[in-house]
Amino acid sequence: MSITIDKAGRVVIPAELRRKAGLSAGTPLAATYEDGAIHIRRDVPAPKLEQRGSRRIAKPSSKTTDSEPLDLAAYIEEERNRWPT
């Protein structure tokens, strides 16, 4: 799939690729340059590791606060979409 850069330096990611990657408007992305290639990836915080007894637990980094109600289905879907497959 071929894409171009416009005069303002913008690149449009084709809809098919955005759909496959689970990207939507407002999704934070990070770009890096390595070995002659530009890599674009989702810019999400890594999970926090907590020690609970003898176990290490990966706790998702979330923007929810204790004062707002938790929509569990939406939260699970958000966590599933945090990492590309």
Biopython code that builds the backbone (N, CA, C, O; Angstrom):
import numpy as np
from Bio.PDB.StructureBuilder import StructureBuilder

atoms = [
    (1, "MET", "N", (0.853, -1.164, 0.000)),
    (1, "MET", "CA", (0.000, 0.000, 0.000)),
    (1, "MET", "C", (0.905, 1.235, 0.000)),
    (1, "MET", "O", (1.781, 1.375, 0.854)),
    (2, "SER", "N", (0.687, 2.099, -0.941)),
    (2, "SER", "CA", (1.523, 3.283, -1.091)),
    (2, "SER", "C", (0.830, 4.495, -0.481)),
    (2, "SER", "O", (-0.371, 4.691, -0.666)),
    (3, "ILE", "N", (1.587, 5.302, 0.243)),
    (3, "ILE", "CA", (1.067, 6.544, 0.803)),
    (3, "ILE", "C", (2.060, 7.654, 0.496)),
    (3, "ILE", "O", (3.223, 7.384, 0.195)),
    (4, "THR", "N", (1.607, 8.905, 0.570)),
    (4, "THR", "CA", (2.478, 10.042, 0.293)),
    (4, "THR", "C", (2.401, 11.053, 1.431)),
    (4, "THR", "O", (1.520, 10.995, 2.289)),
    (5, "ILE", "N", (3.350, 11.974, 1.409)),
    (5, "ILE", "CA", (3.391, 13.065, 2.382)),
    (5, "ILE", "C", (2.883, 14.323, 1.689)),
    (5, "ILE", "O", (3.319, 14.628, 0.579)),
    (6, "ASP", "N", (1.963, 15.065, 2.323)),
    (6, "ASP", "CA", (1.472, 16.288, 1.693)),
    (6, "ASP", "C", (2.439, 17.445, 1.942)),
    (6, "ASP", "O", (3.458, 17.278, 2.611)),
    (7, "LYS", "N", (2.112, 18.616, 1.400)),
    (7, "LYS", "CA", (2.997, 19.783, 1.509)),
    (7, "LYS", "C", (3.239, 20.206, 2.952)),
    (7, "LYS", "O", (4.269, 20.805, 3.260)),
    (8, "ALA", "N", (2.297, 19.899, 3.836)),
    (8, "ALA", "CA", (2.424, 20.265, 5.245)),
    (8, "ALA", "C", (3.197, 19.209, 6.040)),
    (8, "ALA", "O", (3.406, 19.374, 7.241)),
    (9, "GLY", "N", (3.623, 18.124, 5.378)),
    (9, "GLY", "CA", (4.386, 17.080, 6.049)),
    (9, "GLY", "C", (3.528, 16.022, 6.716)),
    (9, "GLY", "O", (4.027, 15.234, 7.519)),
    (10, "ARG", "N", (2.245, 15.995, 6.393)),
    (10, "ARG", "CA", (1.334, 15.036, 7.008)),
    (10, "ARG", "C", (1.259, 13.756, 6.196)),
    (10, "ARG", "O", (1.357, 13.767, 4.969)),
    (11, "VAL", "N", (1.084, 12.659, 6.907)),
    (11, "VAL", "CA", (0.896, 11.351, 6.290)),
    (11, "VAL", "C", (-0.469, 10.839, 6.729)),
    (11, "VAL", "O", (-0.802, 10.873, 7.914)),
    (12, "VAL", "N", (-1.247, 10.371, 5.782)),
    (12, "VAL", "CA", (-2.547, 9.792, 6.108)),
    (12, "VAL", "C", (-2.391, 8.274, 6.117)),
    (12, "VAL", "O", (-1.935, 7.676, 5.142)),
    (13, "ILE", "N", (-2.776, 7.669, 7.229)),
    (13, "ILE", "CA", (-2.753, 6.208, 7.326)),
    (13, "ILE", "C", (-4.061, 5.708, 6.722)),
    (13, "ILE", "O", (-5.134, 6.082, 7.194)),
    (14, "PRO", "N", (-3.995, 4.873, 5.690)),
    (14, "PRO", "CA", (-5.217, 4.404, 5.034)),
    (14, "PRO", "C", (-6.188, 3.735, 6.016)),
    (14, "PRO", "O", (-5.782, 3.119, 7.001)),
    (15, "ALA", "N", (-7.475, 3.879, 5.712)),
    (15, "ALA", "CA", (-8.529, 3.371, 6.592)),
    (15, "ALA", "C", (-8.376, 1.891, 6.885)),
    (15, "ALA", "O", (-8.597, 1.461, 8.017)),
    (16, "GLU", "N", (-8.004, 1.105, 5.887)),
    (16, "GLU", "CA", (-7.852, -0.337, 6.093)),
    (16, "GLU", "C", (-6.783, -0.638, 7.140)),
    (16, "GLU", "O", (-6.974, -1.507, 7.992)),
    (17, "LEU", "N", (-5.665, 0.071, 7.082)),
    (17, "LEU", "CA", (-4.602, -0.137, 8.076)),
    (17, "LEU", "C", (-5.033, 0.344, 9.458)),
    (17, "LEU", "O", (-4.750, -0.307, 10.464)),
    (18, "ARG", "N", (-5.725, 1.497, 9.503)),
    (18, "ARG", "CA", (-6.216, 1.993, 10.804)),
    (18, "ARG", "C", (-7.171, 1.000, 11.429)),
    (18, "ARG", "O", (-7.115, 0.755, 12.634)),
    (19, "ARG", "N", (-8.049, 0.424, 10.621)),
    (19, "ARG", "CA", (-9.019, -0.553, 11.125)),
    (19, "ARG", "C", (-8.302, -1.795, 11.655)),
    (19, "ARG", "O", (-8.629, -2.279, 12.739)),
    (20, "LYS", "N", (-7.326, -2.319, 10.902)),
    (20, "LYS", "CA", (-6.585, -3.504, 11.328)),
    (20, "LYS", "C", (-5.806, -3.247, 12.613)),
    (20, "LYS", "O", (-5.692, -4.132, 13.460)),
    (21, "ALA", "N", (-5.272, -2.036, 12.757)),
    (21, "ALA", "CA", (-4.472, -1.703, 13.940)),
    (21, "ALA", "C", (-5.342, -1.233, 15.107)),
    (21, "ALA", "O", (-4.834, -1.040, 16.212)),
    (22, "GLY", "N", (-6.630, -1.048, 14.880)),
    (22, "GLY", "CA", (-7.513, -0.577, 15.946)),
    (22, "GLY", "C", (-7.285, 0.880, 16.293)),
    (22, "GLY", "O", (-7.473, 1.276, 17.443)),
    (23, "LEU", "N", (-6.882, 1.685, 15.320)),
    (23, "LEU", "CA", (-6.622, 3.104, 15.556)),
    (23, "LEU", "C", (-7.854, 3.924, 15.224)),
    (23, "LEU", "O", (-8.553, 3.646, 14.250)),
    (24, "SER", "N", (-8.114, 4.931, 16.035)),
    (24, "SER", "CA", (-9.215, 5.847, 15.772)),
    (24, "SER", "C", (-8.719, 7.266, 16.022)),
    (24, "SER", "O", (-7.607, 7.466, 16.510)),
    (25, "ALA", "N", (-9.542, 8.240, 15.687)),
    (25, "ALA", "CA", (-9.155, 9.635, 15.881)),
    (25, "ALA", "C", (-8.805, 9.871, 17.345)),
    (25, "ALA", "O", (-9.545, 9.466, 18.241)),
    (26, "GLY", "N", (-7.683, 10.522, 17.578)),
    (26, "GLY", "CA", (-7.260, 10.820, 18.942)),
    (26, "GLY", "C", (-6.359, 9.772, 19.570)),
    (26, "GLY", "O", (-5.878, 9.971, 20.686)),
    (27, "THR", "N", (-6.116, 8.654, 18.883)),
    (27, "THR", "CA", (-5.233, 7.617, 19.412)),
    (27, "THR", "C", (-3.808, 8.161, 19.474)),
    (27, "THR", "O", (-3.283, 8.595, 18.448)),
    (28, "PRO", "N", (-3.166, 8.153, 20.644)),
    (28, "PRO", "CA", (-1.786, 8.644, 20.720)),
    (28, "PRO", "C", (-0.829, 7.681, 20.023)),
    (28, "PRO", "O", (-0.883, 6.470, 20.237)),
    (29, "LEU", "N", (0.047, 8.235, 19.191)),
    (29, "LEU", "CA", (1.025, 7.437, 18.451)),
    (29, "LEU", "C", (2.425, 7.966, 18.729)),
    (29, "LEU", "O", (2.598, 9.137, 19.069)),
    (30, "ALA", "N", (3.409, 7.110, 18.586)),
    (30, "ALA", "CA", (4.808, 7.504, 18.719)),
    (30, "ALA", "C", (5.525, 7.076, 17.446)),
    (30, "ALA", "O", (5.279, 5.987, 16.927)),
    (31, "ALA", "N", (6.407, 7.926, 16.946)),
    (31, "ALA", "CA", (7.167, 7.609, 15.742)),
    (31, "ALA", "C", (8.652, 7.599, 16.080)),
    (31, "ALA", "O", (9.139, 8.464, 16.808)),
    (32, "THR", "N", (9.363, 6.614, 15.546)),
    (32, "THR", "CA", (10.816, 6.522, 15.727)),
    (32, "THR", "C", (11.464, 6.250, 14.377)),
    (32, "THR", "O", (10.822, 5.759, 13.449)),
    (33, "TYR", "N", (12.742, 6.578, 14.288)),
    (33, "TYR", "CA", (13.507, 6.339, 13.071)),
    (33, "TYR", "C", (14.631, 5.382, 13.406)),
    (33, "TYR", "O", (15.464, 5.675, 14.264)),
    (34, "GLU", "N", (14.663, 4.233, 12.731)),
    (34, "GLU", "CA", (15.690, 3.226, 12.959)),
    (34, "GLU", "C", (16.099, 2.592, 11.643)),
    (34, "GLU", "O", (15.246, 2.155, 10.869)),
    (35, "ASP", "N", (17.376, 2.538, 11.387)),
    (35, "ASP", "CA", (17.930, 1.839, 10.220)),
    (35, "ASP", "C", (17.233, 2.209, 8.913)),
    (35, "ASP", "O", (16.918, 1.335, 8.105)),
    (36, "GLY", "N", (16.996, 3.491, 8.708)),
    (36, "GLY", "CA", (16.409, 3.946, 7.453)),
    (36, "GLY", "C", (14.910, 3.779, 7.344)),
    (36, "GLY", "O", (14.353, 3.992, 6.267)),
    (37, "ALA", "N", (14.237, 3.406, 8.416)),
    (37, "ALA", "CA", (12.783, 3.213, 8.389)),
    (37, "ALA", "C", (12.116, 4.001, 9.509)),
    (37, "ALA", "O", (12.670, 4.143, 10.599)),
    (38, "ILE", "N", (10.943, 4.500, 9.233)),
    (38, "ILE", "CA", (10.139, 5.189, 10.246)),
    (38, "ILE", "C", (9.130, 4.182, 10.784)),
    (38, "ILE", "O", (8.391, 3.559, 10.022)),
    (39, "HIS", "N", (9.109, 4.032, 12.097)),
    (39, "HIS", "CA", (8.191, 3.100, 12.751)),
    (39, "HIS", "C", (7.155, 3.916, 13.534)),
    (39, "HIS", "O", (7.506, 4.817, 14.295)),
    (40, "ILE", "N", (5.890, 3.588, 13.337)),
    (40, "ILE", "CA", (4.804, 4.239, 14.062)),
    (40, "ILE", "C", (4.141, 3.178, 14.921)),
    (40, "ILE", "O", (3.797, 2.100, 14.438)),
    (41, "ARG", "N", (3.964, 3.489, 16.197)),
    (41, "ARG", "CA", (3.327, 2.542, 17.105)),
    (41, "ARG", "C", (2.412, 3.298, 18.056)),
    (41, "ARG", "O", (2.524, 4.512, 18.221)),
    (42, "ARG", "N", (1.523, 2.567, 18.666)),
    (42, "ARG", "CA", (0.632, 3.123, 19.674)),
    (42, "ARG", "C", (1.466, 3.601, 20.857)),
    (42, "ARG", "O", (2.367, 2.891, 21.303)),
    (43, "ASP", "N", (1.181, 4.778, 21.360)),
    (43, "ASP", "CA", (1.921, 5.328, 22.490)),
    (43, "ASP", "C", (1.063, 5.165, 23.747)),
    (43, "ASP", "O", (0.311, 6.064, 24.123)),
    (44, "VAL", "N", (1.192, 4.012, 24.382)),
    (44, "VAL", "CA", (0.421, 3.727, 25.592)),
    (44, "VAL", "C", (1.379, 3.437, 26.734)),
    (44, "VAL", "O", (2.450, 2.869, 26.523)),
    (45, "PRO", "N", (0.999, 3.820, 27.929)),
    (45, "PRO", "CA", (1.864, 3.522, 29.072)),
    (45, "PRO", "C", (1.888, 2.013, 29.347)),
    (45, "PRO", "O", (0.885, 1.318, 29.183)),
    (46, "ALA", "N", (3.027, 1.545, 29.755)),
    (46, "ALA", "CA", (3.164, 0.127, 30.105)),
    (46, "ALA", "C", (2.417, -0.144, 31.412)),
    (46, "ALA", "O", (2.214, 0.775, 32.206)),
    (47, "PRO", "N", (2.011, -1.380, 31.643)),
    (47, "PRO", "CA", (1.346, -1.691, 32.907)),
    (47, "PRO", "C", (2.313, -1.522, 34.078)),
    (47, "PRO", "O", (3.525, -1.676, 33.932)),
    (48, "LYS", "N", (1.747, -1.202, 35.237)),
    (48, "LYS", "CA", (2.551, -1.074, 36.445)),
    (48, "LYS", "C", (2.640, -2.435, 37.125)),
    (48, "LYS", "O", (1.646, -3.156, 37.219)),
    (49, "LEU", "N", (3.827, -2.781, 37.594)),
    (49, "LEU", "CA", (4.014, -4.050, 38.296)),
    (49, "LEU", "C", (3.933, -3.812, 39.796)),
    (49, "LEU", "O", (4.619, -2.943, 40.334)),
    (50, "GLU", "N", (3.099, -4.581, 40.460)),
    (50, "GLU", "CA", (2.945, -4.490, 41.918)),
    (50, "GLU", "C", (3.306, -5.824, 42.539)),
    (50, "GLU", "O", (3.050, -6.882, 41.964)),
    (51, "GLN", "N", (3.892, -5.764, 43.696)),
    (51, "GLN", "CA", (4.208, -6.979, 44.443)),
    (51, "GLN", "C", (3.074, -7.233, 45.426)),
    (51, "GLN", "O", (2.784, -6.386, 46.271)),
    (52, "ARG", "N", (2.437, -8.378, 45.325)),
    (52, "ARG", "CA", (1.381, -8.776, 46.271)),
    (52, "ARG", "C", (1.786, -10.123, 46.833)),
    (52, "ARG", "O", (1.606, -11.159, 46.193)),
    (53, "GLY", "N", (2.328, -10.096, 48.024)),
    (53, "GLY", "CA", (2.836, -11.316, 48.633)),
    (53, "GLY", "C", (4.020, -11.811, 47.838)),
    (53, "GLY", "O", (4.987, -11.074, 47.639)),
    (54, "SER", "N", (3.960, -13.041, 47.384)),
    (54, "SER", "CA", (5.060, -13.598, 46.602)),
    (54, "SER", "C", (4.830, -13.457, 45.097)),
    (54, "SER", "O", (5.619, -13.958, 44.296)),
    (55, "ARG", "N", (3.750, -12.775, 44.714)),
    (55, "ARG", "CA", (3.412, -12.642, 43.293)),
    (55, "ARG", "C", (3.621, -11.214, 42.808)),
    (55, "ARG", "O", (3.463, -10.252, 43.560)),
    (56, "ARG", "N", (3.980, -11.102, 41.534)),
    (56, "ARG", "CA", (4.038, -9.797, 40.879)),
    (56, "ARG", "C", (2.814, -9.695, 39.991)),
    (56, "ARG", "O", (2.557, -10.575, 39.171)),
    (57, "ILE", "N", (2.063, -8.624, 40.155)),
    (57, "ILE", "CA", (0.821, -8.413, 39.424)),
    (57, "ILE", "C", (1.016, -7.256, 38.455)),
    (57, "ILE", "O", (1.533, -6.209, 38.842)),
    (58, "ALA", "N", (0.608, -7.431, 37.193)),
    (58, "ALA", "CA", (0.622, -6.350, 36.210)),
    (58, "ALA", "C", (-0.699, -5.612, 36.316)),
    (58, "ALA", "O", (-1.758, -6.178, 36.045)),
    (59, "LYS", "N", (-0.637, -4.355, 36.707)),
    (59, "LYS", "CA", (-1.828, -3.541, 36.883)),
    (59, "LYS", "C", (-1.876, -2.519, 35.747)),
    (59, "LYS", "O", (-0.913, -1.776, 35.559)),
    (60, "PRO", "N", (-2.971, -2.463, 34.985)),
    (60, "PRO", "CA", (-3.030, -1.553, 33.852)),
    (60, "PRO", "C", (-2.950, -0.100, 34.291)),
    (60, "PRO", "O", (-3.466, 0.277, 35.343)),
    (61, "SER", "N", (-2.300, 0.699, 33.477)),
    (61, "SER", "CA", (-2.277, 2.141, 33.702)),
    (61, "SER", "C", (-3.570, 2.684, 33.128)),
    (61, "SER", "O", (-3.792, 2.608, 31.920)),
    (62, "SER", "N", (-4.414, 3.224, 33.969)),
    (62, "SER", "CA", (-5.728, 3.670, 33.538)),
    (62, "SER", "C", (-5.933, 5.114, 33.944)),
    (62, "SER", "O", (-5.311, 5.602, 34.888)),
    (63, "LYS", "N", (-6.815, 5.796, 33.219)),
    (63, "LYS", "CA", (-7.109, 7.182, 33.521)),
    (63, "LYS", "C", (-8.369, 7.327, 34.374)),
    (63, "LYS", "O", (-8.827, 8.446, 34.604)),
    (64, "THR", "N", (-8.928, 6.230, 34.840)),
    (64, "THR", "CA", (-10.130, 6.309, 35.660)),
    (64, "THR", "C", (-9.756, 6.682, 37.090)),
    (64, "THR", "O", (-8.661, 6.373, 37.560)),
    (65, "THR", "N", (-10.665, 7.336, 37.760)),
    (65, "THR", "CA", (-10.455, 7.688, 39.163)),
    (65, "THR", "C", (-11.494, 6.970, 39.997)),
    (65, "THR", "O", (-12.491, 6.479, 39.469)),
    (66, "ASP", "N", (-11.266, 6.908, 41.285)),
    (66, "ASP", "CA", (-12.195, 6.215, 42.169)),
    (66, "ASP", "C", (-13.542, 6.922, 42.261)),
    (66, "ASP", "O", (-14.540, 6.289, 42.605)),
    (67, "SER", "N", (-13.594, 8.226, 41.961)),
    (67, "SER", "CA", (-14.833, 8.972, 42.111)),
    (67, "SER", "C", (-15.798, 8.767, 40.941)),
    (67, "SER", "O", (-16.994, 9.018, 41.090)),
    (68, "GLU", "N", (-15.316, 8.325, 39.799)),
    (68, "GLU", "CA", (-16.219, 8.106, 38.670)),
    (68, "GLU", "C", (-16.626, 6.640, 38.588)),
    (68, "GLU", "O", (-15.835, 5.759, 38.923)),
    (69, "PRO", "N", (-17.851, 6.372, 38.145)),
    (69, "PRO", "CA", (-18.295, 4.978, 38.058)),
    (69, "PRO", "C", (-17.506, 4.231, 36.979)),
    (69, "PRO", "O", (-17.095, 4.817, 35.977)),
    (70, "LEU", "N", (-17.305, 2.948, 37.197)),
    (70, "LEU", "CA", (-16.519, 2.131, 36.284)),
    (70, "LEU", "C", (-17.443, 1.332, 35.382)),
    (70, "LEU", "O", (-18.255, 0.541, 35.863)),
    (71, "ASP", "N", (-17.320, 1.537, 34.062)),
    (71, "ASP", "CA", (-18.027, 0.737, 33.074)),
    (71, "ASP", "C", (-17.111, -0.428, 32.746)),
    (71, "ASP", "O", (-16.195, -0.292, 31.935)),
    (72, "LEU", "N", (-17.352, -1.578, 33.374)),
    (72, "LEU", "CA", (-16.451, -2.718, 33.276)),
    (72, "LEU", "C", (-16.276, -3.197, 31.844)),
    (72, "LEU", "O", (-15.155, -3.501, 31.439)),
    (73, "ALA", "N", (-17.346, -3.272, 31.069)),
    (73, "ALA", "CA", (-17.241, -3.733, 29.683)),
    (73, "ALA", "C", (-16.360, -2.796, 28.863)),
    (73, "ALA", "O", (-15.528, -3.252, 28.079)),
    (74, "ALA", "N", (-16.539, -1.492, 29.043)),
    (74, "ALA", "CA", (-15.717, -0.523, 28.311)),
    (74, "ALA", "C", (-14.265, -0.601, 28.766)),
    (74, "ALA", "O", (-13.349, -0.477, 27.953)),
    (75, "TYR", "N", (-14.055, -0.804, 30.057)),
    (75, "TYR", "CA", (-12.697, -0.905, 30.597)),
    (75, "TYR", "C", (-11.968, -2.122, 30.021)),
    (75, "TYR", "O", (-10.802, -2.029, 29.640)),
    (76, "ILE", "N", (-12.659, -3.256, 29.960)),
    (76, "ILE", "CA", (-12.059, -4.476, 29.403)),
    (76, "ILE", "C", (-11.734, -4.268, 27.926)),
    (76, "ILE", "O", (-10.657, -4.651, 27.470)),
    (77, "GLU", "N", (-12.654, -3.667, 27.178)),
    (77, "GLU", "CA", (-12.408, -3.411, 25.757)),
    (77, "GLU", "C", (-11.225, -2.461, 25.563)),
    (77, "GLU", "O", (-10.418, -2.656, 24.655)),
    (78, "GLU", "N", (-11.119, -1.440, 26.408)),
    (78, "GLU", "CA", (-9.990, -0.502, 26.336)),
    (78, "GLU", "C", (-8.667, -1.230, 26.583)),
    (78, "GLU", "O", (-7.682, -0.999, 25.880)),
    (79, "GLU", "N", (-8.652, -2.104, 27.578)),
    (79, "GLU", "CA", (-7.426, -2.844, 27.879)),
    (79, "GLU", "C", (-7.064, -3.804, 26.752)),
    (79, "GLU", "O", (-5.884, -3.980, 26.448)),
    (80, "ARG", "N", (-8.056, -4.421, 26.134)),
    (80, "ARG", "CA", (-7.789, -5.324, 25.011)),
    (80, "ARG", "C", (-7.173, -4.569, 23.832)),
    (80, "ARG", "O", (-6.332, -5.110, 23.115)),
    (81, "ASN", "N", (-7.593, -3.325, 23.635)),
    (81, "ASN", "CA", (-7.135, -2.540, 22.493)),
    (81, "ASN", "C", (-5.839, -1.774, 22.756)),
    (81, "ASN", "O", (-5.307, -1.134, 21.849)),
    (82, "ARG", "N", (-5.331, -1.832, 23.979)),
    (82, "ARG", "CA", (-4.100, -1.083, 24.305)),
    (82, "ARG", "C", (-2.879, -1.608, 23.585)),
    (82, "ARG", "O", (-1.984, -0.836, 23.239)),
    (83, "TRP", "N", (-2.827, -2.883, 23.356)),
    (83, "TRP", "CA", (-1.632, -3.483, 22.762)),
    (83, "TRP", "C", (-1.970, -4.076, 21.411)),
    (83, "TRP", "O", (-2.929, -4.838, 21.289)),
    (84, "PRO", "N", (-1.190, -3.734, 20.388)),
    (84, "PRO", "CA", (-1.472, -4.301, 19.064)),
    (84, "PRO", "C", (-1.253, -5.820, 19.052)),
    (84, "PRO", "O", (-0.402, -6.351, 19.765)),
    (85, "THR", "N", (-2.033, -6.484, 18.236)),
    (85, "THR", "CA", (-1.921, -7.943, 18.140)),
    (85, "THR", "C", (-1.058, -8.362, 16.991)),
    (85, "THR", "O", (-0.861, -9.557, 16.771)),
]
sb = StructureBuilder()
sb.init_structure("model")
sb.init_model(0)
sb.init_chain("A")
sb.init_seg("    ")
for serial, (resi, resn, name, xyz) in enumerate(atoms, 1):
    if name == "N":
        sb.init_residue(resn, " ", resi, " ")
    sb.init_atom(name, np.array(xyz, "f"), 0.0, 1.0, " ", f" {name:<3s}", serial, name[0])
structure = sb.get_structure()
